[in-house]
Amino acid sequence: QTHRPGRMAEVSQVDAAELEHVVGFTGQDLHTMALHPLDANVILHGMGNVVVIADQTDPHKQDLLRGHDNDITAVAFSRSGRILASAQRASSHRDGEQIVVWDYESRNPIYRLSGVEGTVKCVKFSEDDRFLVAFGEGTLNGNDFAIWDMQNGSVAQYCKCSKPVTCLCWGQTVVADTSRRVKTPKYSIYTFHAQLVQAHFLEYDIRTMHFGLKTEKFRFPSSGLTRTYHDCCLSPTPGELLAGTSVGELVVFSADHLLYRASLPISTNGLLAIACAGQHVYIGSGDGKFKKMQGNDQYWTVVGEVQLTGRVTSLCTRADSEEIGVGTDAGKLYSVRADDMAVRMLQESNVGPITGVAFGRRADVFATISQDGTVRIVDLSDYSILVNARGPCAGMCLTWMGEDRLLTGWADGSVRIFSTTDGHAMGQIAQCHRGAVTCVAVGKEFIFTGGEDGTMRVWSGHNLEFVAQYSEHNKAVSGLVVDNMHGHLVHSCSLDRAVVTYDLKTTRRSNYKMHKEGGFTGLCQRVDSEQELLSSTTDGFVLGYDCDVQLPVLTLDCGRRMKFSCINISSTSHFIAVGCEDFCIRIWDLQAKEIVAVCRGHSGSITHVAWAPDEKQLVSVGEDSAICVWNFYLGGEP
């Protein structure tokens, strides 16, 4: 993978590991995706607090821009494509600088902008790249919008609005005064409020040597019109302005005369996104319908329509008007061809925290489970989804049963088995725990489950019947491992600060370890050395236990006091990967007892990590709904 220069490049501190790819897009906010206006293959979107620039033709070609400390809420390209802007949700760690302007070529930040209050809802460039406008969520007393000069990053104008702005767009740029010898541009911005639509004209004043802002109101019928506007754009018809409302109307205005013209019911569940390309207008609705329309004033016709999955929250067009990018709140990114409305899936992501990831025997395929109820098998060669299954509630954990089945645990206390071929259900154990199933493991003859109720239960692998129960923990089981050498031994750990070993032959507890300073969050076992158990803890340690020694025989820490959320060991037991509270993954060389890589890619807590069987790649998942694939360059060595 080629990484462009700049301090934002996503490479770990040590060259032992490198971020290969990130899968993630939730679509929960409007305006969180954009297409490059000139390069048809480049797509821009937010993932957690990271900005992703991806190539549609090459899934391995991807750049991440990291400059935010909260979720990305809006992104935009300039008309020339030379710069881009990203904005974030309001942060408790900073009062301003919610907007970052980036140089597209170098991927470096140019400006960090302040000037709007609260979560930034929208960012848009003027058609000549000179200005950027944005508005924030504001407070109960209204919100504001600001205009920045992209020549120096300064605030050109700031406007406080007593009626909250819900959407805005740039109008046509014209010459301010054709009679003057020096021709200066006059910009227009249209802002939409619940009972008000305004036109703002930005014009350079030669006397003051500054840009001034004049505001005028659109005229409505005497009865008025109260609506919540979600998105707006200029119509293909000159002098016409369009907006979409929460009741599914397309509202038409005359921009030349600042006059309301018509309201046309178009969709259900709100008209959330609108864009113009060529002579057509494209709209996205809350019911998942994406429509192509043509017309003007009060006369509009639907000339094309497709049904997509989820509410359409983002629309963007290319300069050649041949394709339209569409994002939905079901975590899906589409490309729709303008001429025949043919739909192509660009990316399919989770919209809830991903709680588990696992490899089988193959190094090119892995499986994930998420709180949004989806179970997926992903091909590492192109990151396509091979199998998609769904459960009735939040998914909690999973593991492979051979190569043909997935064993999964769920928040309703049930265990479900899915086919790895087509995702169909192959069996279940209903309500096998009080509360969620938090861990699952597979032995030669038995299935083992750990629950939120602190119990570890044993089930027949042949007919799924109950075999035994062990109630040694008083908090949720956080790790479950079948012994590498002795199949009748099973190990569990819990947030109650205990590691317990069970002997299935005697049906009793055979070993017990306690860590006084913190609970255990994960468990794995070495295949070399003395087959020690390795565990991660809430107080920031990796502890290694030998069955014959009460105290830890190995203690690792990163030099900082932080919670470790999960742990996994590579196939050779040479390396362990640990998810840390600072959203990084740290990889230790167990023989040298030193950190060989610090991997930064997530923007939320890391819930699980899994090594590929060949030790050359690592996959991590987290509460940010992202899947990170890492190349590891020390793996597979003798």
C-alpha positions as CSV (number, residue, x, y, z in Angstrom):
1,Q,0.0,0.0,0.0
2,T,1.3,3.4,-0.9
3,H,1.0,6.2,1.7
4,R,1.3,9.8,0.8
5,P,3.6,12.0,2.8
6,G,2.4,14.0,5.8
7,R,2.0,13.7,9.5
8,M,-1.5,12.3,9.1
9,A,-0.4,9.1,7.4
10,E,-1.8,6.0,9.1
11,V,1.3,4.0,9.9
12,S,2.1,2.5,13.3
13,Q,5.0,3.9,15.3
14,V,7.0,0.8,14.5
15,D,7.2,-0.5,10.9
16,A,6.3,-4.0,12.1
17,A,2.6,-3.3,11.4
18,E,0.8,-1.1,8.9
19,L,-2.9,-0.3,8.3
20,E,-3.9,-2.0,5.1
21,H,-7.6,-1.2,5.0
22,V,-10.6,0.2,7.0
23,V,-14.2,-0.8,6.4
24,G,-16.7,1.6,8.0
25,F,-19.5,4.0,7.2
26,T,-22.6,4.4,9.3
27,G,-24.5,7.2,7.4
28,Q,-26.2,8.4,10.5
29,D,-25.6,12.0,9.7
30,L,-26.5,13.9,6.5
31,H,-23.7,15.0,4.1
32,T,-21.1,12.4,5.3
33,M,-20.0,11.3,1.9
34,A,-18.7,13.0,-1.3
35,L,-17.4,12.1,-4.7
36,H,-14.3,13.8,-6.1
37,P,-15.5,16.2,-8.8
38,L,-12.9,15.3,-11.3
39,D,-11.5,11.8,-10.4
40,A,-14.5,9.5,-10.9
41,N,-13.0,6.7,-8.8
42,V,-12.4,8.7,-5.5
43,I,-14.9,8.7,-2.7
44,L,-14.7,10.6,0.5
45,H,-16.6,9.7,3.7
46,G,-16.3,9.8,7.5
47,M,-15.7,6.8,9.7
48,G,-15.8,7.6,13.4
49,N,-13.4,10.5,13.8
50,V,-11.4,9.6,10.7
51,V,-11.8,10.9,7.2
52,V,-11.5,8.2,4.6
53,I,-10.4,8.8,1.0
54,A,-10.9,5.6,-1.0
55,D,-10.5,4.4,-4.6
56,Q,-13.6,2.6,-5.9
57,T,-11.5,0.5,-8.3
58,D,-8.9,-0.6,-5.9
59,P,-9.9,-1.6,-2.3
60,H,-6.3,-1.7,-1.2
61,K,-5.8,2.0,-2.2
62,Q,-7.0,4.0,0.8
63,D,-5.9,7.0,2.8
64,L,-7.0,8.1,6.2
65,L,-6.9,11.7,7.5
66,R,-6.8,12.0,11.2
67,G,-7.4,15.5,12.7
68,H,-10.7,15.2,14.7
69,D,-11.5,14.0,18.2
70,N,-15.2,13.2,17.7
71,D,-17.4,11.7,15.0
72,I,-17.3,13.2,11.5
73,T,-20.6,14.8,10.7
74,A,-20.0,16.4,7.3
75,V,-17.5,16.3,4.4
76,A,-17.2,18.2,1.1
77,F,-14.9,18.6,-1.9
78,S,-14.3,21.9,-3.5
79,R,-15.4,22.3,-7.1
80,S,-11.8,22.0,-8.4
81,G,-11.1,19.0,-6.1
82,R,-7.9,20.6,-4.8
83,I,-9.1,21.0,-1.3
84,L,-11.7,19.2,1.0
85,A,-13.3,20.0,4.3
86,S,-14.4,17.8,7.2
87,A,-16.4,18.7,10.3
88,Q,-17.1,16.9,13.6
89,R,-19.6,16.6,16.4
90,A,-19.2,18.9,19.3
91,S,-16.3,17.8,21.6
92,S,-15.8,18.2,25.3
93,H,-12.1,18.4,24.7
94,R,-12.0,21.5,22.6
95,D,-14.1,24.7,22.2
96,G,-13.4,25.2,18.6
97,E,-11.6,24.0,15.5
98,Q,-14.4,21.6,14.6
99,I,-13.6,22.0,10.9
100,V,-10.4,20.9,9.1
101,V,-9.6,22.0,5.6
102,W,-7.2,19.6,3.8
103,D,-5.0,19.7,0.8
104,Y,-6.1,16.8,-1.4
105,E,-2.8,16.1,-3.1
106,S,-0.6,16.1,0.1
107,R,-3.4,14.9,2.4
108,N,-2.1,17.5,4.9
109,P,-4.3,19.9,6.9
110,I,-4.3,23.5,5.7
111,Y,-6.6,25.2,8.2
112,R,-8.4,24.3,11.5
113,L,-11.4,26.5,11.7
114,S,-13.6,27.8,14.5
115,G,-16.6,30.0,14.3
116,V,-19.7,27.9,14.7
117,E,-21.3,26.6,17.8
118,G,-22.0,23.0,18.6
119,T,-22.0,20.1,16.2
120,V,-21.2,21.1,12.6
121,K,-24.1,20.0,10.4
122,C,-22.9,21.0,6.9
123,V,-19.9,22.4,5.1
124,K,-19.9,23.6,1.5
125,F,-17.4,25.4,-0.8
126,S,-18.3,28.2,-3.2
127,E,-18.0,27.3,-6.8
128,D,-14.7,29.2,-7.2
129,D,-13.1,27.5,-4.1
130,R,-12.7,31.0,-2.5
131,F,-15.0,30.5,0.4
132,L,-16.2,27.8,2.8
133,V,-19.6,28.1,4.6
134,A,-20.8,26.0,7.5
135,F,-23.4,26.1,10.2
136,G,-23.6,24.5,13.6
137,E,-26.3,22.9,15.7
138,G,-26.2,25.8,18.0
139,T,-28.3,26.2,21.2
140,L,-32.0,26.7,22.2
141,N,-31.5,30.4,21.3
142,G,-30.7,29.6,17.6
143,N,-27.5,28.8,15.8
144,D,-25.1,30.5,13.5
145,F,-23.3,30.1,10.2
146,A,-19.8,31.3,9.3
147,I,-18.0,32.0,6.0
148,W,-14.2,31.5,5.8
149,D,-11.8,32.9,3.2
150,M,-9.8,30.0,1.8
151,Q,-6.9,32.3,0.8
152,N,-5.9,32.8,4.5
153,G,-8.3,30.8,6.7
154,S,-9.8,33.9,8.3
155,V,-13.5,34.4,9.0
156,A,-14.9,36.6,6.2
157,Q,-18.4,36.8,7.8
158,Y,-20.3,35.5,10.7
159,C,-24.1,35.5,11.1
160,K,-26.1,34.7,14.2
161,C,-29.5,33.3,13.5
162,S,-32.4,33.6,15.9
163,K,-34.3,30.9,13.9
164,P,-32.1,27.8,13.6
165,V,-30.6,27.1,10.1
166,T,-31.4,23.5,9.1
167,C,-29.7,23.5,5.6
168,L,-28.0,25.9,3.2
169,C,-26.4,26.1,-0.2
170,W,-24.4,28.4,-2.4
171,G,-26.2,30.3,-5.3
172,Q,-24.8,31.6,-8.5
173,T,-21.7,33.8,-8.4
174,V,-22.1,36.9,-10.5
175,V,-20.3,40.2,-11.2
176,A,-21.3,42.7,-8.5
177,D,-21.3,45.8,-10.7
178,T,-20.7,45.5,-14.4
179,S,-20.2,49.2,-14.8
180,R,-17.1,49.3,-12.7
181,R,-13.7,48.9,-14.3
182,V,-12.6,46.5,-11.6
183,K,-15.0,43.5,-11.7
184,T,-15.6,42.0,-8.2
185,P,-17.7,38.8,-7.6
186,K,-21.0,38.8,-5.7
187,Y,-21.8,35.5,-3.9
188,S,-25.1,34.3,-2.7
189,I,-26.0,31.9,0.1
190,Y,-29.4,30.5,0.8
191,T,-30.3,29.5,4.3
192,F,-33.4,27.6,5.4
193,H,-35.2,27.9,8.7
194,A,-38.5,26.5,10.0
195,Q,-40.6,29.5,9.1
196,L,-38.1,31.5,7.1
197,V,-35.9,31.3,4.0
198,Q,-33.2,33.9,3.6
199,A,-30.8,35.0,0.8
200,H,-27.4,36.3,1.9
201,F,-25.3,38.3,-0.6
202,L,-21.5,38.4,0.0
203,E,-19.9,41.3,-1.8
204,Y,-16.5,43.0,-1.7
205,D,-16.8,46.6,-0.5
206,I,-14.0,48.7,-2.0
207,R,-14.5,51.4,0.6
208,T,-13.9,49.2,3.6
209,M,-11.6,46.7,1.7
210,H,-13.6,43.8,3.2
211,F,-16.4,41.5,2.2
212,G,-19.9,42.6,3.5
213,L,-23.0,40.5,4.0
214,K,-26.5,41.7,3.1
215,T,-29.6,39.6,4.0
216,E,-33.0,39.5,2.4
217,K,-36.0,37.3,3.1
218,F,-38.0,35.1,0.6
219,R,-41.7,36.0,0.3
220,F,-44.3,33.4,1.3
221,P,-48.1,33.3,1.0
222,S,-49.9,35.2,3.7
223,S,-50.8,32.0,5.4
224,G,-47.1,31.2,5.8
225,L,-45.3,27.8,5.5
226,T,-43.8,26.0,8.5
227,R,-41.5,23.2,7.5
228,T,-38.3,21.5,8.6
229,Y,-35.9,21.6,5.6
230,H,-33.2,18.9,5.3
231,D,-31.3,19.7,2.2
232,C,-31.3,22.2,-0.7
233,C,-29.7,22.9,-4.1
234,L,-30.0,25.0,-7.2
235,S,-32.3,23.7,-9.9
236,P,-31.1,22.9,-13.4
237,T,-33.5,25.7,-14.4
238,P,-31.7,29.0,-14.0
239,G,-33.0,31.2,-11.2
240,E,-34.7,28.3,-9.4
241,L,-34.0,26.9,-5.9
242,L,-35.1,23.6,-4.5
243,A,-35.4,22.2,-1.0
244,G,-36.6,18.9,0.7
245,T,-38.6,18.8,3.8
246,S,-39.4,16.4,6.7
247,V,-42.8,15.7,5.3
248,G,-41.4,14.5,2.0
249,E,-42.1,17.7,-0.1
250,L,-40.0,19.2,-2.8
251,V,-40.4,22.9,-2.3
252,V,-39.6,25.2,-5.2
253,F,-38.5,28.9,-4.9
254,S,-37.6,31.6,-7.4
255,A,-34.1,32.7,-6.4
256,D,-34.2,35.7,-8.8
257,H,-37.4,37.1,-7.2
258,L,-36.9,35.6,-3.7
259,L,-40.4,34.1,-3.9
260,Y,-42.0,30.8,-2.8
261,R,-43.4,29.0,-5.8
262,A,-44.7,25.5,-5.0
263,S,-44.7,22.5,-2.7
264,L,-45.0,19.0,-4.2
265,P,-45.4,15.8,-2.2
266,I,-42.6,13.4,-3.5
267,S,-41.9,10.8,-0.8
268,T,-42.7,9.4,2.6
269,N,-40.6,9.6,5.8
270,G,-39.0,12.9,4.7
271,L,-36.9,14.1,1.7
272,L,-33.5,14.0,3.2
273,A,-31.0,14.6,0.4
274,I,-31.2,16.4,-2.9
275,A,-28.7,17.0,-5.7
276,C,-28.6,18.3,-9.3
277,A,-26.7,16.7,-12.2
278,G,-27.2,17.8,-15.8
279,Q,-30.9,18.5,-16.5
280,H,-32.1,16.3,-13.7
281,V,-32.7,16.5,-10.0
282,Y,-32.0,13.5,-7.7
283,I,-33.7,13.1,-4.4
284,G,-33.2,10.6,-1.5
285,S,-35.9,9.8,0.9
286,G,-36.4,8.4,4.4
287,D,-38.2,5.4,2.9
288,G,-35.1,4.4,1.0
289,K,-36.3,5.5,-2.4
290,F,-33.9,7.3,-4.7
291,K,-35.6,9.2,-7.5
292,K,-34.6,11.0,-10.7
293,M,-36.8,13.9,-11.6
294,Q,-37.1,16.6,-14.3
295,G,-39.2,19.7,-14.6
296,N,-39.4,23.2,-13.3
297,D,-41.6,25.5,-11.2
298,Q,-44.8,23.6,-10.3
299,Y,-44.4,20.8,-12.9
300,W,-42.2,17.9,-12.1
301,T,-42.1,14.3,-13.3
302,V,-40.4,11.2,-11.8
303,V,-38.4,9.6,-14.7
304,G,-36.5,7.0,-12.6
305,E,-36.7,5.3,-9.3
306,V,-34.8,2.6,-7.3
307,Q,-35.3,1.2,-3.9
308,L,-32.2,1.2,-1.6
309,T,-31.6,-0.2,1.9
310,G,-31.9,2.3,4.7
311,R,-32.7,6.0,4.7
312,V,-30.9,8.0,2.0
313,T,-28.8,10.5,4.0
314,S,-26.2,11.6,1.5
315,L,-26.2,12.4,-2.2
316,C,-23.3,13.8,-4.3
317,T,-22.7,14.1,-8.0
318,R,-19.6,14.0,-10.3
319,A,-18.7,16.8,-12.6
320,D,-19.5,14.7,-15.6
321,S,-23.0,14.0,-14.2
322,E,-22.6,10.3,-15.2
323,E,-22.9,8.8,-11.7
324,I,-24.4,9.8,-8.4
325,G,-23.0,8.7,-5.0
326,V,-25.6,7.6,-2.5
327,G,-25.1,6.9,1.2
328,T,-27.8,5.4,3.6
329,D,-28.1,5.0,7.3
330,A,-27.9,1.2,6.9
331,G,-24.2,1.6,6.4
332,K,-24.3,1.2,2.6
333,L,-22.5,3.3,-0.1
334,Y,-23.9,3.0,-3.6
335,S,-23.0,4.4,-7.0
336,V,-26.1,4.9,-9.3
337,R,-25.6,5.4,-13.0
338,A,-27.5,8.6,-14.1
339,D,-28.8,7.4,-17.5
340,D,-30.4,4.0,-16.5
341,M,-30.4,4.2,-12.7
342,A,-28.3,1.0,-12.5
343,V,-27.1,0.5,-8.9
344,R,-23.7,-0.7,-7.8
345,M,-22.8,-1.4,-4.2
346,L,-19.5,0.3,-3.2
347,Q,-19.4,-0.6,0.4
348,E,-21.5,-2.4,3.1
349,S,-20.7,-1.6,6.7
350,N,-22.0,-2.2,10.2
351,V,-24.0,0.6,11.9
352,G,-23.6,-0.7,15.4
353,P,-20.6,-1.6,17.5
354,I,-18.8,-4.7,16.2
355,T,-18.4,-7.1,19.1
356,G,-16.5,-10.1,17.7
357,V,-14.1,-11.1,14.9
358,A,-12.6,-14.6,14.2
359,F,-10.6,-16.5,11.6
360,G,-11.1,-20.1,10.7
361,R,-8.4,-22.2,9.2
362,R,-8.1,-19.9,6.1
363,A,-6.0,-16.8,6.2
364,D,-8.1,-15.0,3.5
365,V,-11.5,-15.1,5.2
366,F,-12.8,-13.8,8.5
367,A,-16.1,-13.4,10.3
368,T,-17.6,-10.6,12.3
369,I,-20.7,-10.1,14.6
370,S,-22.2,-6.8,15.5
371,Q,-24.7,-5.3,17.9
372,D,-26.8,-4.4,14.9
373,G,-27.6,-8.1,14.6
374,T,-25.5,-8.9,11.5
375,V,-23.1,-11.8,11.1
376,R,-20.8,-11.5,8.1
377,I,-18.0,-13.4,6.4
378,V,-15.5,-11.1,4.6
379,D,-13.0,-11.9,1.8
380,L,-9.7,-10.3,2.6
381,S,-8.6,-10.2,-1.1
382,D,-11.2,-7.5,-2.0
383,Y,-13.1,-6.9,1.3
384,S,-16.3,-8.1,-0.3
385,I,-19.0,-9.8,1.9
386,L,-19.3,-13.5,1.1
387,V,-22.0,-14.4,3.6
388,N,-24.6,-12.2,5.3
389,A,-26.7,-13.5,8.2
390,R,-28.9,-11.7,10.7
391,G,-30.1,-12.5,14.3
392,P,-33.1,-11.1,16.2
393,C,-31.0,-9.0,18.6
394,A,-27.5,-7.7,19.4
395,G,-24.7,-10.1,18.5
396,M,-22.0,-10.6,21.2
397,C,-19.4,-13.1,20.2
398,L,-18.5,-15.8,17.6
399,T,-16.1,-18.5,16.7
400,W,-15.7,-21.0,13.8
401,M,-16.9,-24.6,14.1
402,G,-14.7,-26.3,11.5
403,E,-15.0,-24.6,8.2
404,D,-18.7,-25.0,7.5
405,R,-20.4,-23.4,10.6
406,L,-20.2,-20.3,12.8
407,L,-21.1,-20.5,16.5
408,T,-22.5,-17.2,17.7
409,G,-23.7,-15.8,21.1
410,W,-26.5,-13.2,21.5
411,A,-27.8,-10.6,23.9
412,D,-31.0,-12.6,24.4
413,G,-29.0,-15.4,26.0
414,S,-29.2,-17.7,23.0
415,V,-26.6,-19.5,20.9
416,R,-27.1,-19.7,17.1
417,I,-25.3,-21.6,14.5
418,F,-25.0,-20.4,10.9
419,S,-23.8,-22.0,7.7
420,T,-20.6,-20.4,6.3
421,T,-21.8,-21.2,2.8
422,D,-25.0,-19.2,2.6
423,G,-25.7,-18.0,6.1
424,H,-28.8,-20.1,6.8
425,A,-29.5,-21.1,10.4
426,M,-28.3,-24.6,11.3
427,G,-29.4,-24.8,14.9
428,Q,-29.7,-22.9,18.2
429,I,-29.7,-23.2,21.9
430,A,-32.4,-20.9,23.2
431,Q,-31.9,-18.9,26.4
432,C,-28.8,-20.9,27.5
433,H,-27.9,-18.0,29.9
434,R,-29.6,-15.4,32.0
435,G,-28.6,-12.3,30.2
436,A,-26.3,-12.2,27.2
437,V,-23.9,-14.9,26.0
438,T,-20.5,-13.2,26.2
439,C,-18.1,-15.9,25.2
440,V,-18.2,-19.1,23.1
441,A,-15.6,-21.8,22.5
442,V,-15.5,-25.1,20.6
443,G,-13.8,-28.4,21.7
444,K,-13.7,-31.8,20.0
445,E,-17.0,-33.0,21.5
446,F,-18.5,-30.1,23.3
447,I,-19.5,-26.4,22.9
448,F,-18.7,-24.1,25.8
449,T,-20.6,-20.8,26.6
450,G,-19.9,-18.1,29.1
451,G,-22.6,-15.7,30.1
452,E,-23.3,-12.3,31.6
453,D,-24.7,-14.3,34.6
454,G,-21.1,-15.5,35.4
455,T,-21.7,-19.1,34.5
456,M,-19.8,-21.4,32.1
457,R,-22.0,-24.1,30.5
458,V,-21.2,-27.2,28.5
459,W,-23.3,-28.4,25.6
460,S,-23.1,-31.5,23.3
461,G,-21.5,-30.6,20.0
462,H,-23.7,-33.3,18.3
463,N,-27.2,-32.6,19.5
464,L,-26.8,-29.2,21.4
465,E,-28.1,-30.8,24.6
466,F,-27.1,-29.5,28.0
467,V,-24.2,-31.3,29.7
468,A,-22.9,-29.4,32.7
469,Q,-22.7,-26.0,34.4
470,Y,-20.0,-24.2,36.4
471,S,-20.8,-21.2,38.5
472,E,-17.5,-19.9,39.6
473,H,-17.7,-16.2,38.6
474,N,-19.9,-13.5,40.1
475,K,-19.6,-11.2,37.1
476,A,-19.8,-11.6,33.3
477,V,-17.4,-14.2,31.7
478,S,-15.0,-12.2,29.5
479,G,-12.8,-15.0,28.1
480,L,-13.1,-18.7,27.4
481,V,-10.4,-21.1,26.1
482,V,-10.3,-24.9,25.6
483,D,-6.9,-26.1,26.6
484,N,-4.4,-26.7,23.8
485,M,-3.0,-29.9,25.3
486,H,-5.7,-31.4,27.4
487,G,-9.2,-31.3,25.8
488,H,-10.9,-32.0,29.2
489,L,-9.6,-28.7,30.6
490,V,-11.4,-25.4,30.0
491,H,-10.3,-22.0,31.2
492,S,-12.4,-18.9,31.8
493,C,-11.8,-15.4,33.0
494,S,-14.1,-12.7,34.3
495,L,-14.4,-9.1,35.3
496,D,-14.6,-10.4,38.9
497,R,-10.7,-10.6,38.8
498,A,-10.6,-14.4,38.6
499,V,-9.2,-17.0,36.1
500,V,-10.7,-20.4,36.6
501,T,-9.8,-23.8,35.1
502,Y,-12.4,-26.5,34.9
503,D,-11.8,-30.3,34.6
504,L,-14.6,-32.0,32.7
505,K,-13.5,-35.4,33.9
506,T,-13.9,-34.6,37.6
507,T,-16.6,-32.0,36.8
508,R,-14.9,-29.7,39.3
509,R,-12.8,-26.6,39.4
510,S,-9.1,-27.6,39.1
511,N,-7.3,-24.2,39.3
512,Y,-8.0,-20.7,40.4
513,K,-6.1,-17.5,39.9
514,M,-6.9,-14.0,41.3
515,H,-5.7,-10.6,40.3
516,K,-6.4,-8.1,43.1
517,E,-5.9,-4.9,41.1
518,G,-8.4,-5.3,38.2
519,G,-10.7,-7.5,36.3
520,F,-9.9,-9.7,33.3
521,T,-11.1,-8.6,29.8
522,G,-9.7,-11.4,27.6
523,L,-7.9,-14.8,27.6
524,C,-5.7,-16.8,25.3
525,Q,-3.2,-19.6,25.6
526,R,0.3,-20.2,24.2
527,V,1.2,-23.3,22.2
528,D,4.9,-23.0,23.0
529,S,6.8,-22.7,26.3
530,E,4.7,-24.1,29.1
531,Q,1.3,-23.4,27.4
532,E,0.7,-20.5,29.8
533,L,-2.6,-18.6,29.9
534,L,-2.3,-15.0,28.9
535,S,-4.9,-12.5,30.0
536,S,-5.6,-8.7,29.6
537,T,-6.7,-6.7,32.5
538,T,-8.7,-3.5,33.2
539,D,-5.7,-2.0,35.0
540,G,-3.4,-2.2,32.0
541,F,-1.4,-5.5,32.3
542,V,-0.9,-8.6,30.3
543,L,-0.5,-11.4,32.9
544,G,0.8,-14.9,32.1
545,Y,-0.2,-17.8,34.4
546,D,1.2,-21.3,34.7
547,C,-1.1,-23.9,36.2
548,D,1.5,-24.9,38.8
549,V,2.3,-21.4,40.0
550,Q,-0.1,-19.2,41.8
551,L,1.5,-15.8,40.9
552,P,1.9,-14.6,37.3
553,V,5.0,-15.9,35.5
554,L,4.8,-13.1,33.0
555,T,3.8,-9.4,33.4
556,L,3.7,-6.9,30.5
557,D,2.6,-3.3,30.4
558,C,2.9,-0.4,28.0
559,G,4.3,2.1,30.5
560,R,1.0,3.9,30.8
561,R,-1.9,3.3,33.1
562,M,-4.9,2.3,30.9
563,K,-7.5,-0.4,30.4
564,F,-6.7,-3.3,28.1
565,S,-10.0,-4.3,26.4
566,C,-9.1,-7.5,24.6
567,I,-6.2,-9.9,23.8
568,N,-5.3,-12.5,21.1
569,I,-2.3,-14.6,20.4
570,S,-0.8,-15.4,17.0
571,S,-0.7,-19.0,15.7
572,T,3.0,-19.5,16.6
573,S,2.6,-17.8,20.0
574,H,5.4,-15.4,19.1
575,F,3.2,-12.3,19.3
576,I,0.1,-11.0,21.1
577,A,-2.1,-8.2,20.1
578,V,-3.9,-6.2,22.8
579,G,-6.7,-3.6,22.4
580,C,-6.0,-0.5,24.6
581,E,-8.1,2.3,26.1
582,D,-6.4,4.9,23.8
583,F,-8.0,3.1,20.8
584,C,-4.6,1.7,19.8
585,I,-3.6,-1.9,19.3
586,R,-0.2,-2.8,20.8
587,I,1.7,-5.9,19.6
588,W,4.2,-7.5,21.8
589,D,7.0,-9.9,20.9
590,L,6.6,-12.5,23.6
591,Q,10.2,-13.8,23.3
592,A,11.8,-10.3,23.6
593,K,9.0,-9.1,25.9
594,E,8.8,-5.8,24.0
595,I,6.3,-3.8,22.0
596,V,7.0,-4.1,18.2
597,A,4.0,-2.1,16.9
598,V,1.5,0.5,18.1
599,C,-1.4,0.5,15.6
600,R,-3.7,3.5,15.3
601,G,-6.8,3.2,13.2
602,H,-9.9,3.1,15.5
603,S,-11.8,6.0,16.8
604,G,-13.6,4.1,19.5
605,S,-13.0,1.3,22.0
606,I,-11.5,-1.9,20.5
607,T,-13.7,-4.8,21.3
608,H,-11.9,-7.7,19.7
609,V,-8.7,-8.6,17.7
610,A,-8.0,-11.7,15.6
611,W,-4.8,-13.0,14.0
612,A,-4.8,-14.6,10.6
613,P,-3.6,-18.2,10.7
614,D,-0.5,-17.3,8.7
615,E,0.4,-14.6,11.2
616,K,0.8,-12.0,8.4
617,Q,-2.4,-10.0,9.1
618,L,-4.5,-8.9,12.0
619,V,-8.1,-7.8,12.0
620,S,-9.5,-5.5,14.8
621,V,-13.1,-4.4,15.4
622,G,-14.5,-1.8,17.7
623,E,-17.4,0.3,19.1
624,D,-16.8,2.8,16.2
625,S,-18.4,0.2,13.9
626,A,-15.1,-0.1,12.0
627,I,-13.1,-3.1,10.8
628,C,-9.3,-2.4,10.5
629,V,-7.1,-4.8,8.6
630,W,-3.4,-4.6,9.5
631,N,-0.4,-6.1,7.6
632,F,2.1,-7.5,10.1
633,Y,5.7,-7.9,8.7
634,L,7.3,-10.0,11.4
635,G,4.7,-12.8,11.2
636,G,5.3,-16.2,9.6
637,E,9.1,-16.2,10.4
638,P,10.6,-19.3,11.8
